[in-house]
Amino acid sequence: MTNIQQLKQELLQPSEALISDLAKLDGDILILGVGGKMGPALAKLARQAIAKAGVNKKVIGVSRFSEAGLQEELNDSGIETYAADLLEDEQLQLLPDVKNVLYLAGTKFGTTGKESFTWAMNTYLPGRVAQKYKNSRIVVFSTGNVYPLSPVSWGGVAEDRLPEPVGEYAQSCLGRERLFQYYSVKYNIPTLIFRLNYANDTGYGVLLEIAKSVKEERAIDLSMGHVNVIWQGDANEMAIRSLHHCETPTKILNITGPETISVRWLAGEFGKIFGKTPLFMNEEQSTALLNNAAESFRIFGYPRVPLKRMIELLAAWVQEGGQTLNKPTHFQERKGQF
């Protein structure tokens, strides 16, 4: 195992805070949409924390499992899995009733041209899931895309800012939130909406995209000149711990890192490591898609993996030719067309 792989494994270990929270959590954990970008690592993190807490609790993952070998990999990690298409109601109803639900199901990439499927996944399905799991507590993954672009000088928008989604993807995500909010009130379901802005791992994310562009000497679009990022492991920890913070009416929580980061500066940092001069196109605008996650830091503390460490890790991963996913973030998009 190389040093970079070993470091990545170390960063996947659960914190003492997560272990303590899972020791106090009643009931098993169900992850709907476990086959996506964050789901497998989230499930494994929960399983490891439960083992270290010494409690008897299941982690159950549900997905279509279109990626070959993933279901077996999760089973081998001690995670109970179900292959199901959640849009097929008879398959949804056959799933086990579980006290704690982490809702990761949804679609973003390639939504342009598939608008009806996007709305079915992001807005219709949440209503069906909320009715199925009306006796559970639910953490709902959402996105900062429901917010409007805001002046960079604001430092991001907080949870009290009213949504102004741009484009059908963001509109359908607000629909997801509204359906869960409706059923939270109707059935008294403790719910938390987890508005995440740009998780990063070695396989995907804004940092990886910028790093690869610098190394391959491709121009970086500065139209969205500032971003927020957080390490995927930190976001996953906060998601699991959010099960203790579900409320009725629904609580909304922004999740991202503490910095408002210049894309130009990020490229420059990777350029120093790679010995490359970054190339750019377009100019920075006065607004960007930015979240203020101060409330999450009050609840959970600051992320464990700081920005500079993420940059060093991603640069080393790119230099070693580490495996990546072909799932671009489209963070440069200003008109909501994904």
N, C-alpha and C positions, 0 to 999 in steps of 0.2 A: 504494500500500500504506500503510495506517495505521501509526502507531507501534506499536500493540499487535500487529498482524500481523507487523511486522518483528521485534519482540522475540520473538514466538513462534517465528519461523523461526531466530533466533539460538540459542534454547534447544534446537533440534533438531539442532544440529551435534555431531558426535562429539567426545569428549574425546581428548586425546593418549594417555591410558591405554588407551582402547578401541582406538584405531588401532594402538598398540603390541601389544596382546594379539591382535588379529586378524592382524597381520603374522606372529606366531609360531604361529598356529593351523594345524594341518594339516587339509586337506580342506574340502569345501563345507559349507554350512549349509542345513538343511531346517527350515522352520517349519510345523508341523502346526497347523491352526486359525488361519491367517494372516488370515482375514476378520473376526475378533472385534474388541473394543474396542482392544486394544493391538497386534494383529498388524501392521496396515499400517505404523504408525510404527516398529515394531521392525524390519521388513524393510527399510524405507528407511534407517534408521540403520545397519544392518549393511552395506548396499550402499554408503553414503557412506563409512563407515570403511574398507571394503576398497579403495575407489578411492583414498582418501588414503594408505593403506598401500602402494599400488603393487603389490599382489599379485594373482595370477590365481585368483579364487575365486568360485564361484557362490553366490547366495542364491536358494533355491527355496521358494515358498510354496504350500501346499495348503489348499483350503477348498471348501465347496459354492458359494461366491461368489453368495449370494442377493441381495447388494446390487448394484444395477445400476451398471455402470461401474467397479467396484473392480478386477476382474481386469485390465482394460485399463490402468487407472491404475498398477497395480503393474508390468505389463509395460513400460510407458513409462518407468518408473523403473529399468529394468535388472534386474528380478526375474523369474525364470523361474517360471511358475505352472502348476498342475494343478488342474482342477476335479474334485473327487472327494468322495463320501460315505464317510467313513472307516469307518462301520459296515457298509458293503458290503465283505466281505472280498476279493472279487475286485478291487475298485478299490484297496484298500489294497495288495494284493500287487503291483500294476502300478506302484506308485510307485518312483522310483529309489532305489537304496541310497546313502546319504550318510553321511559320517563323523560329522557333528555334527547332532544333532536338538534343536530347541527345541519342546517339546510344550505347546501352548496350547489344545488342543481340550478342550471341556467345556461344561457348561450350568449355569446358576444361576437366571436370572430366569424366573419362571413355572413353577418346578419343582413347586409344590403343585398336585396334580391330574394331573401328568405324571411320577409317581414312577418308573414302569418305564423311561421314556425317560431320565430322570436317571441311573438306575443303569447303563443300557446305555452311555451316553456317558462317565460319570465312573468306572466300575469295570470293566465288561466290555471296553471299547475299549482301555484301557491295557495289558491283558494281551496283546491281539493286536498292538499297536504294539511292545511290548517284545520279542515274539518275532520280528517282522519286522525290527527294528533291533537285534538282539542283538550285532552287530559294530560298533555306533556308541557314542558317548558321548551321554548324554541329560540335558538340563535339563528338569525337569517342573514346570510352573506348578501351584501348589497355593494354599492359602488359610489364613489365620490362624483361620478358622472351625473348624478341627479342634481348636483349643484350647478349654478351658473359659473362661467369664467369670472374671476374676480381680480381686481388690481393687485399686482405683485406686492405692493407696499402694505397690503392688509395682512399678509402672513397667513393666508388661508381663511376659509369660512368655517364657522363653528356650527354646532348642531341646531342652533336656534334660527339659522338662515333658512328661509323658505326655499324649497326646490324650484329650479327653473331648468328642467332637462332639455338638452338640445339634441334633436334627432330621435329616431324611433327606438334605437337601443336603450338610450337613457330614459325615454318615456315609458318603455315597457318595464324597466327596472323600478321606476317610481310606482308603476302599477303593481309590481310584486310587493312593494312595501305597503301600499294602501290595502291590498287584500289581506295581508297578515295583520295589519292594524285593525281592520274591520272585524276579523274573527277573534282577535285578541280581546276586544271589547265584548263581542257577542257571547263568547264562551268563557271569558275570564282566563285566557291563556297567557301566562307570563312569557313575554317575548322581548327580544333585543334585536334591533336592526344594526348590523355590523358593516358600516360604510367604509370600505377598504380602498385606499388609494396607493396602488402600485407596490404589491409584494414582489420581492426579488429572491431568486435562488440561482444556483449555478446553471440551471437549465433554461431559465427564461427571465425576462424582466427588463426594465428600462436600463439598468446598469449594464447588463449583458449586451443589449443592442448598441449602446454607445461604445462600449469597449471593443466590440467586433468591428464597428464602423471605423474607429480610430486605427486599429491594427491593420485592417484591410484597405485603409486609405480611401474610404467612401465618405462623401459629404454628409454631414449631419444637418438635418432640418431644424432651424432655430425658431420656427413659427410658434411652437410652444416652448418658450425659452426657460421655463422654470418648472420643477417637478417636486413631488414628495415621494420618498421611498421608505420601505421598511423591509427588514429581513423576513423571509417567509416563516422561519421558525418562530420568530417573535410574534408575528401575526397569528400563527396557529396556537401558540400558548394563550394569547389574549382571547381567541375565539373559544377555546375550551373553558377558560376561567370565566368567560362571560355568562356561562350557564348559571352562575351564582348571582347574576345581576339582571336577569330578566324581570320585567315589570308589566303590570297592567294599569293604565294603558301602556303601550309599547315604549320602551326606552330606545333612543337613537344614540349611537356612539360612533364617532369618527375614529378610524384606525389608520395611522401612518407614522412616519418618523417625525422628529421634532424640527427638522430643517426645511426651509424653503431653498431649494438647491438650483443653482444656475447650471443649465445644460452645457453652456460654454465652459464653465469651470470644471464640470465633470470630465468633459472631453480632454481638457488640459491635463488633468490628473492622470488619466489613462495614457495620454501622450508622453508624459514624463517617464512612465514605467516602460512603455514600448519603444521609446526613442523615436516617436513619430510626431509630426506636426498635424494637428487635427484640421480637417477641411470642413467648411460650413456652407450652407445655402440659406437664403432668406435671413430675416432679421428678427430679433426678439420683439414681441409685442408687449404692451403695458399690462395685459391681463393673462391669466393662466388658470388651469384647473388645479386648485390647491385647497387642501383641507387643513383645518386647525384641530389637532388631536389632543389638546391640553387636558380635556376631561378624561381621556383614556389613561394618560400618564398619572393623573390623580388617583385613579382606581388601581392601576396595575404597576405604576412606576415606569421609568423610561425603558425603551428597548435594550436588550442585553448586547446586541451586536451593533456597534456604532458605524457611522457612514464610512470612515476611512478604512475600517476593517473589511467592510463589504467590498470596497473598491479594490483593495489588495487581493482579496479572495477571488473576485471575478477576473481580475487581470491575470492571476496565476492560472486560473482555470482555462482561460482563453489561450494563454501561452502553451499550456500542455495539450491543447486540443481536446478538452473534456467534452463529454456528450451534452448536447443541448436539444431542447424541444423546438419545433418549428411553429411557435405560437407567439407572433409579435404582439406587442401591447398596443400599437397604434397610438402611442402617447402624444404624437404630434398633431393628431386630429382635432380640429377646432370647430367642425361643423356637425359632429356626431354621426358620421358615416363610417360604420365599421363593417 
